[in-house]
Amino acid sequence: MEKDGTVHEPEYSPAIEILQDPEEHVSGGIFVKGGIPIESVDGSVYEIRNRVVLCRCGFSGNKPFCDSRHVSEEYDDQNPT
């Protein structure tokens, strides 16, 4: 963000993508972009963001959001433990 409040981020069309991290040889989170609302199990809605990554490995300390713990846990969606 610039000093004048200008945000330099592209506008994303609504989409959901499953991420893979071939450099780390692990499976990543779920990339939610374009302002798609995310609702918690209790029915409350998280702040709507242009982009966010959700945890799918189950190890995040910031669930439901990804904190990249899938890397240290070597999470592989083809070989879940």
C-alpha positions, 0 to 999 in steps of 0.5 A: 500500500502506498502512503496515499492509501493506493493499493497495488493488487490486481482485481481477481475474478472469483475462483478457487484453486488447489495449490501444489508446491513443486519446488518444496515437493508438497501440496499447498492450501486452497487459494480463494480469490475474487472476494468469495465469502468464507463462512465458519462452522458457527455461521459467522463470515470472515472478513471478505478479502481479494485473496486468501489461502485456506489450510487443507493439510490440517496442521495450520496454527491459524485455521482455517487459514494456511500458515505454510506448515504444510512445508515442514510437515511435508504434506502430500495430498497423494500420500496423506498420513 
